[in-house]
Amino acid sequence: PMDENNVVSRVNNELFGGNDAVVKYVLEGHERGVNWASFHPTLPLVISGADDRQVKLWRMNETKAWEVDTMRGHTNNVSCVLFHPKHELIVSNSEDRTIRVWDISKRLGVQTFRRESDRFWILAVHPEENLIAAGHDSGMTVFKLERERPAFDIHAGKCFYVKDRYLRMHEFNSTRDVPLVSLRRTTSN
């Protein structure tokens, strides 16, 4: 088997003629063609989506890059995959007519959106606002993943609301604001 340096050297020569650009990594792991790759805005991570219906998460350092995990759930070619700029999420879309949202740390699907009559082809995330654009066969949809203002209720001079995964209580008279209950999901054993 060829060692990694020989593979990088061969690809560098074949693709770039050896001089104009330097191949940093050759990432192999998808079983079919890769349609999209994206870098994380701040972490040393890359994601890719391919015709093998998989989304792969890769980590990199100065000398190498390696596969961290594979997220499965799409039933047709993955067209595009991006990191959400504000949340620790990955967003992918596919020719299977779905947009899937994945939790980076758990590497699990957390939401699926379906369009019955259109395949999805491309995604774009707004760099500062909670907006995602998705291109599909008959046009484009722009959407938000979460509420930007928390749900709340006012009762007996107190405001109950959700912030940072806590049910909180704000007393208007004393201006005291306290967390009441953690809303984090628990894992069952």
Summary of the structure (lengths in Angstrom):
residues: 189
radius of gyration: 21.4
end to end distance: 42.2
largest distance: 73.7
contacts: 493
relative contact order: 0.09
helix: 7%
strand: 48%
